[in-house]
Every structure is written in structure tokens, then in C-alpha cells.
Amino acid sequence: MALRYRRLREISRFLPRIHSGDHYIKCRPDTKLSALSIITQSYAWERNGTRIPQSRFSTTSEVSYNSTQELDLLSFIKSSLDEPEGPCHCWLNRSKGNKDFFRRDRTFLVLAGRCETSLTTCESVIMLEKVKSLQQRYPQLHVMGFLSGSSVSTAADRSHLIHYVVKEYVTFPIILSNRTFPEMDNGACYILFKDFENPVIYHEKDLDLRILNKAVEEFHVQDDGRARSRDNLKSTWVKQSEIIKEPYLCALRNLLFYFPGCVSADEGGNRLFLSDSSHHRVIVFDGNGNILDCIGSSPGFEDGNFESAKMMRPASSFYDAAEDSLYFVDSENHAIRKADLGKRILETLYPNYDTSRKSNSFWTRLMIKLGLRSNDRRSEEFDIQSPMFPWHLMKSNEDSFFIINQSFETLWILNLASGEIEQVVKGFPKILDVCGPQIMEKVSLLKQMPHDWLQQQTNAVRSPKSLPHAGLISSLTTLHNHVILCDIVGQRILKLSEESGVCSTFQFSNFGILGLPYWLASSLERVYSVVGGHKEEIDHLEYFSLLPGRIGIQLNVEIPVDTELVEQLQEGCIWRQARGAATEVLGAEDVGGSSEKVGAAQQWYDELDNLAFSLSTPESELNVDDNCTTSDIGFQDGKVHIDCAVNTSPGTSEVIVYAALYLKLRKPELLEDNQEKCAARIADILNSERSGKMGRDSFIQFLLKSNRDLRDLIFMKPLHVRIKLDTLDHPKAANGKDIILTDSNIEVNVSLSS
């Protein structure tokens, strides 16, 4: 009897339990049931026979329970976690270094489907948005995609999926398998499970988000009723606001533009506003391509001056000449932002948070800057009236904005005076009734474009079937006698002359305004060994043993073979830092400075004092032109020369130099009309092989799909140099009391050739 009881207990672990009120229903394999109603609390019989209360959710959707086949699917996923590629699977958009994700003892949410539908149908995209919203709400939730079918093995198909990842901003990994599973027989579905046991499958595509949220919430509650902590950080100094998930496509983000999705114009000021969406910034430039300003510094959600403000994937924008302000959609934050171009201040227009709960005191802002208090102001509750991943923005004839999502399924009308959503319209036909003239005016401009190019762009965006070009309405604008267009596939900006019909590519300049990309370094480098889920790559590391004093350093950087600088390196694209016994870093113009000795701790406090001063000083007083941000760095003999100087004391120290070199391929006869060689060369320069052969091949296919001359493609080659200094004791003067400071100069030769 005891043996039989133990076997029964083991078997019961794998049997699903369905609860309806106080009744316990036993289910055979392949049974599909629909829950009838939402009951706040029900009772379940535990294995020891004790009747305990159990919180439960239920929906009107179809929920599948399968104790055998589901375990086969979960076993397959579980066995694939440790291998980037295998005989039956491969991972896309996966970080090699992020081992924390692949722990088994977690709650997982999987968006699964077959390759033939490929998760790109309108219904599947809506499901994706729900999954992304839960991923934002629960950072500790482990989300992944699962795509089954035989056509995921070719580089061309993977390139199509990369376009999908970029277009939809998918930040979770996707596993591709050539096997098929019955769970996907009814199309795309959600699979929710914990510790790879007892999965629940939702097949209904119109599942209420609040129901799915309740399910995730139940899975996260521990036995003691408390939820897991938000993040498992390896360092207490890392700001939570900096732990932002992004698509793991390192090579793509080093292009000049990373999904340039939307553009608007200021006719009177000859300015254009480009939403460089996946770089999380809005670039201001003139009709000649000269970059004038940049709004946004890194992903996140934070108001402030343009250099410190944060956003998540800006989209459509509208320029108000009367206010000299730019309104734009902050898509991943589900917000509408307003940029005052005169004061260079960004603020949030919607959601309109209760000002009585906001504190603008000095200490509050200081705590936020130090990461000791969250500035994430997204709502804690799901509001069905609130915009979810909005994309298009148009001004109505009245004092309001039309806000439309990418699928054109929902229109939100925002009242500018109150900052509230005053109406929600569902369905594309009803949306056309409200703002049809504004949409059709933009669509009519596309008739001037070549049909092949227009079809390529149309395939890259979401549009209603009845109006296939509607998805491009925010990707074009007019400036004087030109139509300005965002080439979403080619990652470039085009200018079409309405008089001659000639289409040309913008030639951009003044990259120093863009500064150093946020993924290379921050103003105070994080004390964190892993950044963005992977270890930092160092291009050059060298050691020196010197006497204490001032050390002048000259970096001689040899750019990759077959490339040329688009423009001279500017100071705005360089960042320097000293650690340990090295006390300060000086630019080339300050090399002859004094050799004052300052401790590293004192330097940290000085930086904190500067931060406190900037927080307490009105923003208008801080807008002073910095001449060094646009000064050019020397370029001779095919090398870039970067100068700096540090003051050292006895001990060990480190000098860190980051820089962003904007390059493009030369145009030798060897590469002419051979775009495959050009794409392969760019992939080698950007070191995409770090993602493996699959990642490299997919990146090459991504470039080839643009159907453009890749020798004109501008890309950013990051530079990361670390110089280790071992500084000896001070030499003694003749009197045996005074110390001698020595001036030294060193050269560091760096080659970026690959």
C-alpha cells in the first residue's frame, strides 16, 4: 500500500488540475477545456489530502492542458537552452553571455507559432504587443519566441526574421526549430509555465490582456505570497533604469541609422526631425544633411535636457511652429513627449501624471540620478483606454492629436488642453471616418515613388489590406520642393525632387553632435562586469611602467583596410576616463596642464559636486556652447590621432578611451558591382562573427536585402582602448626630502584592421 501511494504521488505531479468552484476535475491527455467564469478564490486538494485555498484565474479563451505532448515541447525547449545551435534548432536574438536567462527555475512566457504563419500576421503581431507589455511590466519574467517548421534553416529566412525583430523591436530571444509540435496546430499561442512544469496554453488571439496579466501574476507569487524581486543584479551600484532590454543585434546598431522610422519638417526653419527609432533618439538636421542637434541620450523614460533625456523608440512627430516645439510618440513607453527646441528641454505630455505627486526638489532629482529612486512613471495598472505601442501622430483641425498604432486597429484622440484621452476609435473603417483626409494626403505623396522601391517599403511596415501604403504615412514629409522619405529597409534618408523627379540620398555631416553611442560607455562607467548581457570587447590593451607625474598619451589608430573616414573624428565622439592612481584626463589642447595630485576618491566627490550643481542650476544657464565637442581630431598617414594626458601618483592605474569612428567602404574596382563582397566586408569590420556564423550570415543577408550600393553605407566602428599604468615610487631629490615629478610621453599604436 505504501509503495502504491508513493507511485500515485509521483504520477500526480504530472497530471494537470482544472478547478471550477470547489470541484476537482480529472483530465485525460489531449483534453481541451474552457473555463466558465472568473472566481477570485477556489479550493484544490493538495497531494496530502489537505484542502487549501488557492488563488486562480480563468478566461473565456480556449486553454489547452496536455500532460504528455506539452512535456515533450517543454523538454525540447529545456534541452536547447545551453546550445546556440543544434541539429533541430538555432537561437536568434540571443545574448551569449546572459546565462541568467537560461536558468530553469524561472517563470517563462513563450509566444509560439508555425513558420508558415511566422508570427507576422496581424493577429500574431497583436499577440506580440501583449507579450511585450507583460515583459515591460515584469522585468523578471523570462520571455521567448518559439517558431517551428522546416523553412527556418536558410540565411534568407533568418534575415526575414531579423527584419521582423528590428521592425517590431523584439527584445527577447527566439528559438527556431525544424520540428513541429501539435500545440501550434491552431496557430500562434501563448505558453505559460514555471520550472518547466504544468504549462498552460492560450490559443485565443483576442485574449484580454488583463487575464494574461493575472495569469503571469499568479505564477510569480511565491508560497509565502510575496513576489520575486524585480531584478537579480550582480552589482548594487547599477541603476535599475539602466537595465534596459534591447534586441541583441550588435552589428546592426553600429549603422548610422537603426530603423529610421519617421520624419517631420519645419519648413520655415529648414529643419528636419528624424526619429532614429531603435537608437532611441530624434536627430535634428537641415536640408543639406548637416546635423544640428540630437534629442535623447539612451533608452529609458526620463525628462530633462536633450543630453540626459531618455526615451524608448521614438516614432511619428509633429512640429508646432508657434511654440517652436516638437511633439512625438514615445512608442515603447506608450507616451507622447514634447521637446522645447528653444530651451532644449524634453517633457512628457501624456500620460499626464498628477503633479501633486511629483517632486522637483534638488534631493529627489539627485536620488534619481544616482539610481537610488526610480523615475519610471509608467502606470501600474492596465488601462484599456491608454495607447499601447502607438506609432502615428497627426494634428487635428481642433486642439487635439490623432494617435494610431502600427496595425491601424486603434485610434486615440488626445486633448492637448487637458492632456487626456477623450475618445478611442476601434477598426480601420471607423478610423478613416475620423482622420481619412490626413491619411490620404500623405498616401498621395507616395505615388511619385518608383513602384519597386515603394513595394519594398510597404512590405516592411504594417498596413491595413484596404490601404496597403498607409503604414508609410509617418515615414515621409515635405520640405520646400522635396519629398523626404525614410528608407526603412536601406537604413537611409532619401530626398525626391518634385520638379525633376530625381531621388538622391542625404549626405550627413557633423556627427560630433550625436556624441558617443550610449552602448559604449556612460559618463560614469558602470561598476559592472557585464554590460547589456555580454562582456565588453577591448580592441587594444597595453601595459606601461613609468615614473609618477604627468603622462602624455597619443593614440595612433589605424582604421580598417578598404575603409575611409566619412569625416574627421570630433571630440564629441570621444570619451576618456582614468582610474586608480591616475587622477584626471585632459584633451589634446590641455596636454600642457599642471601635474596636481588628486586622489581617486576626491575625484569621485568632485564629479558628485558637479552633478549636484547641474541639478540645482536652471537649465537655461547650462546651455553653453562647448567648442571642443565639434573640434576635429588629427588624421595623418591613414591613422587617427587621439591625444590625452593624465597625472599619476605611485600605484596602479588605468586609462580608458572610447571613440566612435564613422566609416564607409572605399570604392576600388575590386568591389564594384559585387554587393556580396561589400556586405561580407562590413560584417567582418563590425565583428559580427561574435554572434557565430549564423549571426554573420544573417547580417549579410540583411544588408543585401536593402538593394542599395553598400559602398555608400555609413557605419560606426567603435574603438575601445585600455592602457594599464604601473607607476613607481617618487624619485627623491638631492636633499632627500622633496619628491620629483617626471613628465613622460607614450605612444600607443592601435590597429582596427580585421
N, C-alpha and C positions, 0 to 999 in steps of 0.2 A: 504494500500500500504506500509506503514512504517513497519507494522508487518511482511508482506511478505518479505520485504527487509532484515529485521533483521534475519529471518529464513534462507534466502538464504545465508547470510554471515556466519551463524553458520555452515550450511551444507558444504559450500565451504572450510571450514577449513580441512575437512576430505577427500576432493577429490584430487587425485593425479594430477599433472600437468606435461605433456610431451611437450618439446619445440623442434621444428625443424625450425631453422631460425627464422622468425618473426611470425610463425603460432602457434596458440594455439589449442591443440588437447584435446578434452574431452574423457576420458576413462571410460568404464564401468568396474565393478568388473570382476576379472578373465581375464583381457586383458593383453597380453604379447606383448611387442613391442621391436624392435631392433633399436637402434639409428644408423643413417646412416653415420655420419661424425663428426669430431671434429670441433666445431665452437668456436672461442675464446670468442665471446660475442653474446648474443641474447637478445630478449626483451620479457618480460612477463607482462601480465595485472595484476596489483595489485587489491585487493578487492575493493578499492575505485575508480577503473577505470583509474588510472594514469598509463601511460606507462613508465616503468623504465628499465634501463639497468640491466642485471643480468648475472654474470659470470656463465658459465655452462660447464659441461664435458659430453662427450658421448663416447661410445665404440662400437666395433663390436660384443661385447658379448651380450648374452640374458639377459635383465633386466626385472624383473617382478614387476608390480605395482598392488597391491590388497588392496583396501581400507577397506575391511571387515575382511578377513581372516588374513591379516597381523596385524591388530589391535588386533585380538584375540591372536596371538602369542606374540605380544609385551605386551599385558595386562597380559598374563601368566608370562612372564619374570619379569615384573614390580611387580607383586604380590608376586613373590618368593624372591625378593631381601632381605627382612628383616628376612627370615626364613631359617636357615641352612638345615632343613629337613621339609617335609610336606607330605600329602597323595599322591601327584603326582610328587614329585621332591625331590632331595637332591643335595647338593653342594659338589664338590670335589676341593681340592687345593685352598680352600678359607680361608683367614685370618679373624678370628673373630673380631679382634679389628679395622680393616681397614674400618671404616664406611664411609670414604670419597669416596670409590669406589662406594658405593651403593646409591649415590645421583642421583636423577632422571634428573636433569638439566645438563646433560653432553652429549657428543658425544660418541656413542657406536659403536663398530665394533664386530660383532658376527660371528664366524665360526661355522656353524651348519651342522648337518648330522644325519642320522638314525643310530641306534645302530648296525644293522646288517652289515653296512659298517664301522661304529665306527671311522671314520676319520683316519683310519690306512692304507688305500690303498695308492699306490704310488702317485696317483693324489691328494689325500687329504693331504698327507704329503707335497707335493709341495705347496699346498694352505696354509698349516700351516706356512711354511717358509716365505711366503709373508706377512702373518699376523704378524709374529714375527718381520720382518724387519720394518713394519709400527709402531709396538709397540715401537721399539727402537728409531725410528725417531721422534715419537710424544709421549713423556712420559705422556702427559696429556690425551691421547686417552684412553678410557676405553674399554678394550678388554675382551671378554669372549668366552667360547665354549658352545655350546648347543647340547646335544646328546639326541635324542628321541628314544623311543622303550621300550619294556617291560622287556628286559633282563638286565637292569642296576640295578636291585634291590638286587642282590646277592653279598655277600662279595667277591666271586671268580671273578666275573666280574669287581667289583671295583678294585680288586687287579691287574687285567689285565690293567686297565686304569692307575693305579699308575705306573706300569712299563712303560706305554706309556709316562706319564708325565716326568718320570726320563730320559727315553731314548731320548726323543725329547726336553727335557728341556723347558717344558711348564710353563710359569710363570703367566699365567692368570687363574682365576677360571673357572671351568666347571660345568654347571648345567645339571644334569641327570634327565630325565622325562620319566615316563611310558606312557605319551600321545604321539600321533603322530600328525603332522601338515602337511598340503599339501605343504608348502613351501619346504619341503625336498623330495618331490616326485621324483625330478630329480637328487637326490644325494646331496652331500655336496655343500654348497653355502656360499657366504658372505652376511651378512645383515648389512647395514649401516643406522643409524638413529640418530637423535638428539632430546633430550627431549621426547623420546618415541612417536614421531610423524613422519609421512611421510617416512616410511622406503623404502630403495632401495635394491633390491635383485639381486645379480650377480650369475648366475648359471654356467657360463663358467669357467672351471677349468684352462684353459690356459690364463686367463685374464692377460693382460700386467700389470706388477707391477706399471708402471708409470701412467697408467689410474686409478688404485685403489688409488695410492698416490694423484693424482689430486682430486679425489672424497673426500678423507679424508680432504685434504687441504681446499676444498670449505666448508665443514661442519664446520671447525674450525674458519673460518673467521667471525668476528662479524659484526654487522650492520655498524660500523664505519670503517670497513676494516682492523682492527687490529686483530692479532691472540691472543689467550689466552696466559697467562704467562705459562712458562714451568712447574712449579711445585707450588702446594699450600702447602707451608711449614709452619709448626707450630712454627719453630724457625729459625731466620735469621742466627744462627751460624752453622746450619747443612750444611755440604758441599754438593753441588749438586752431586758431583761424588760419594758420599756415598749412595745416594738414588737409590739403585740398586734393581730391582725386581728379585725375585727368586721363585722357586716352594715352596709352603707353605707345606712342609712335614718335620716338625721339628724332628720327631723321626729318620727318615732316615739319616739326615745329621749328626747325632751323631754316626753313624757307623764309623769304622776306615777308610773305603773307601766308597765313594759315587759315584757310577758309574765309576769304574776304567776302562776307555775305551781303552787305547792304551799303548804300551810299546815298547821300543827300547833298544839297548845294546851297551856298549863299551867293546868289547872283550879284548883288551889289558889292560884296567884298571880294569876289573872285576866289572863293574858298570852297573846298570840298571836304566832306566829313565821311571817312571810310571806317566802317565797323570791321576791323580785323578780328573777326569773331573769336576764333579759337586761340588767339594771342591775348584776348581779354583787354582790348584797348580800342580807342577811337582815334584815328590818325587824321590830323588837320593838314591839308596841303593845298597849294594854289593850282591854277590851271596849267602851270608848266611842270608840275611834279615836285616842286620844292616843298619839303616837309616843314611846316610852320609850328606845330605843337602836337602833343600827344596826351590824351586823356586816359588815365588809368595806368597802374603800375604792375598789377599782378592779380591772379584770381582771388575772389573773396567777395565780401559785401561790406563796404566801408565808405562813408562820405569823407570829404576833405578836399585839400588842394589836389591838382591834377597829378602831381608826382606820387602822392600817398594813397589816393583813392583806389578802391578795388571794385571790380565787377566780375560777373561770370557770363561770358559770351554775349556781348552786346550785339544787337540786331538793328532793325529799322530805326531811322532817325528823322527828325523834322526840325528845321532851323526857323526860329522866330526872330525876324529882323528887328522888330520893335523892342524886344528885350535883349537882343544880342545873346540869345541862349539857344542851346541845342537840347532838345528832348529826344531821348532814345529808350528803346526797350532793352532791359537787362534780363535776357531770356531765362538763364538758369536760376536767377534769383526771383523770377516771377514778379519783376518790379519795373517801374517807369522812373527813369532818372532824369535830372535836369542839370546841365552844365552851363554855368555862367561864364561865358568866354572872356568877358572883361575882367572879372575878379579871379578867374581860373579856379573856381570852386565847384565841386560836384555835390549835389544833394539828392535825396530820394523824394520824388513826388508821390509815388504810390508804391507800397502801402503807406497810408497816412497815419503814422503811429501817434498815439496820444502824447502830445508834447509835455503833459504834466508828469509823464513817467520818464522823460528823457532828462538827463543831467549833462550840462555842458561845462561843469566845473573843471578846474585845472586837474584835480586829483583823479576825477573819473576818466578824463582823456589820457592821463598818464598811465593809469592802470590798464586801460585798453591797449595802449601802445606797447606796454611790457608784456601783454598776453595774460595778465592776471585777472582780467574780466572780459567776458565775451561781448563782442559787438554784433553778433549775429541776430538780426532783428526779424527773421522770418517767423511767421505765425506758428504757434504750437498746435493749432487745430486746423483741420482741413475745412476750407470754406468753398462750397461748390460755386459760389459767385465770383471767386477770385480768379484772375488769369493764371493759367497753368502753361508754362513754357510759351509765352507769347512771342511773336516774331514780327508781324507787320504793324506799322503805326502810320495813321493818316489823320490829318486835321479836318474836322467837320466845318461846315459853314457857321455853326454856332460855337460856343465856348466849350468845346469838348474834343476828345480824341477817340478815333476808332482804333481798337486794338484787336488783331486777328491772329489766331495760332497758325502754324505752318500747314496744317491739314485743311484749313478753311472750314472747320466744323463749328467754330465758336467765335462770336464777335462780342467784345466787351466795350461798352461806351463809358468813358471816363470823364466825369465832370471836372474841369480844371479848377473851378472856383472852390469846390468842396473837397477835391481830391478823392472822391468816392466813385465806385462803380454804380451807375444809375440804371443800367439796362444790360441784360445778357440776351443775345440772339443765337439760336441754335439752327444749324443747317445752312448750306451754301445758298440755296434759293432765297431764303429769307435775308441772308447777308447781302446779296445783290440788291434786294429791295431797299436796303438801308444805305449802302455806300457803293452801289453799282457804278455811278458816274466816275468816282475817283479811281476805281479799279480799272475800268475800261479805258480811261485816259492814259494810264501807264501802259496797259497792254498794247494800245495802238502804236506806241513808240517802237515796239519790237518788230513791227512789220518791215522796218528798214534793214534789219539784220539778215545776213546770209542764212538760208534755211538750214544748212548742215550744222552751223555753229549754234543756231537757236535750238535745234533739236537736241544737241548735246547738252546744252544748259538746262533745257526742260527736263531731261531725264535725271538731272542731278538734284532737282528740288521736288517738293511735294506740291501738287496742284489738283484741283477738282477735275474730274473727267470732262465735264461740260465746258471747261475753260482751261485747257492744258498749259497755257503760258502764265496763268495767274500767279504761280509761285515765284515769278521773277519780278513782281511789281516793286519790291523794295531793293532790287539789285541794279536799278538804273535811275538816272536823273538827268536833267538838262543843265548845261552851263553855257550861256551865251549861244553860240551856233553849233554846239556839240551835244551829242548824247553820250553820257558817261555810263559805262557798264562794268559790272563786276563779273569777271570770268571765274566762276566758282570752280570749274574743272581745271583750268590752266593756272589758277592761283595768281592772277594778274588783273590789272585795271585797263580797260580799253577806252578809246576816245573816237567816236564816229562823227565825222563832219556831215552836218545836214545839207550843206551846199554841194560838196564834191562827192559824198558817199564813201570817202576813203576812211578806213578804220586803221588806227595805229595804237601802239602800246605806250602807256605812260612811262617816261624815263625819270625815275625818282632820284632825289639827291638830298643832302643834309641829314644823313642817318644818325648823326650825333644827338639829334633831338630825341630819338627813340630810346637812348640810353642803353645800359646793359640789360639784356633779357633777364627776366625775373628768375628763370630756372637755372641760371649760372651762379648767382650769388645775391645776397641781400646786404643792406647797409651794415648790419651787424651779423656776421656769418653765424649760422646756427651751430650750436654745440651739439651736433647730431651726426652720427657716422653714416647714416643713410638718408639721402635726400630723394623724395619722390619715389621711394620704393627701390632704388638701386644705388650702388656705391658710386661716388664721384670718380670720373675718369680724369687722370692727370696726363697732360701732354708732355710735360718735361719736369724732371726733378733733379736738382743738383745740390751738392754739399760744398761748403767753403769753411775754412778755419782762418780767422782773421783777428787782428787786434781791435780792442774797443775804440769807438769813435764814430765819425761819420763815414758811411759806406755809400758810394755812388754806384748804382746798378744800371747797366744798359742791356736791354734785351734786343737781340738781333733775330727777328722771326722770319724764317724763310717760308713763304706761302706755298701751297701745294703746286706741283708741276701741272701745267696745262690750265692754270687759272690766272686771273688778273683781278686787281682791286677795282671795284666799281668806283670808289672814291677814296681819298686819303683817310686813314684812321683818325678819328676825332677823340678828344679827351672824354667826351660824354659817353663813349663806348668802352671806357677802361675803368676798372675798379682795382684798387690796391689796398692791402691790409698787412699790418705787422703784428706778430705775436711774440710773447716771451720777452727776452731782453732787448729786442728791437722796439723802439718807442714811437716812432712816427714815420709816416710815408709821405714823401714830397714829390710833386710833379717835376717835370723837366726844368721848368722856369725857376724852381726853388731849390735846385741842387746845391747851390752855394750857401744854404742856410746855416744856422748855428748848430752846435752839437750839444744842445741842452739834454741832460739826462733826466728822463721822467719814467717812473715805474709803470708797469703794465696795469696795475690796479688803479693808479691815478688816472691813466688814460681812459679807463672804462668809466670812471666817475666824471671825467670831463665830457665824454660823449653823453652821459646821462644828463649833465647840466645843460648841454646844448639842446638835448631833446626837450627838457623842461622849458627852456627859453622859447623854443619854437612853438610849444603848445600854449604858452601864455601870451605870445605876441600876436596881435591881429594879423590875419593872413595877408592883408594888403601891404603891410610893412615888410613882408618876407619876399615879395615878388621882385627881386633884384636880379638883373641880368648877370649871368656868370660867364665871363668871356672865355674861360677855359673849357666850357662844355662844347664849344664849336671849333676850338683851335685844332689844327691838323698836326699829326704826328709824322715824323720824317719817314721817307720811303726812298731808299737808295739801293742800287745793285740788286734789285729784285727782293729786298728784305724790308720789313717794317721794323723801325727802331723805336723802342719804348724806354724812356728814362725814368728813374725814380731814385730816391735816396732815403736812407734810414739812419737813425742814431742808435748805437748799440752800447750796452754795458756788458760786463763779464757774464757768461752763461750761454744758454742755447736760445735760439730764436728762429722764426720762420717768416719769410716774406711771400705773400700770395698775390699773384697778379692774374686778373681775369680780363679778357678783351673779346670784342665781337668784330670779326673781320668780314666785311661784305664783299663777296666774290662772285664771279661768273666765269664760265669756261672761255678760254681763248678760242679763236676760230681758225685753227690750222686746216689745211686741205685734208688732213688725215680723218678728221671727224665730220667733214662736210657731208650732209645728206645721210648721215648714219646716226639716227637718234638713239638706237640701241646702245652704241658705244658711249654716247653722251650721258645717257641715263645711268649706265654702269659706272662711269667715271664719277658722277656726282654721288652715287651710292657709296663708292669707295672713300671719297673725300669726307663724307659725313659719317663714316664708320658705321653704316647700317648693319654690317656683319655682326655687331654686338647682339643683334636680335636673332642671329642664326641665319642660315641660308634661306629659310622660308621668309623671314622678315626682309632680307635683302632683295629677293626676287619679287616680293610683293611691292616693295618700294619702287623698284624699277618699272613694274607694270603700271603703278600709279602715275609715274611721270610720263610714260608713253601714252597713257590714255588721254593726256591733255591735248595731243595733236598740235603741238607748237614747237618752235625751234628752241630746244633746250639750251642752246648756247646763249640765249638771252635771259635765261632764268637766273635771278639773283638769289643767292642763298648766303646764310651766315655761318661762318666757320668759327666755332668757339675756341678760345685759347685759354688754357689753364696751366699756369706755371707756378711751381713752389720751389723756393730757394731756402735751404736749411743752412743756418749760420751757427758755427761753434766759436764763440768769442772768448779769447783767452783773458787772463788777468791783466790789469793795467800795468804797463811798464812804470818803474819808479824813476823819478827824476834824480839828478846828481845828489841833491840834499837828502834823498831817502824818504822824504815826506810827501812831496807833491806827486801827482799821477800825470801821465802823459796820454793825451787823446790823439789818436792817429787817424788821418784821412786815408781812406782806401777806395779804390775803384775796381769793379769787376765787370766782366762781360759774360753774358750767358747766351749761347747760340742755340736757338730752338728751330727745329725743322718740323713743319706740319705736313710734309710730303707723305703720301701713303701709296 
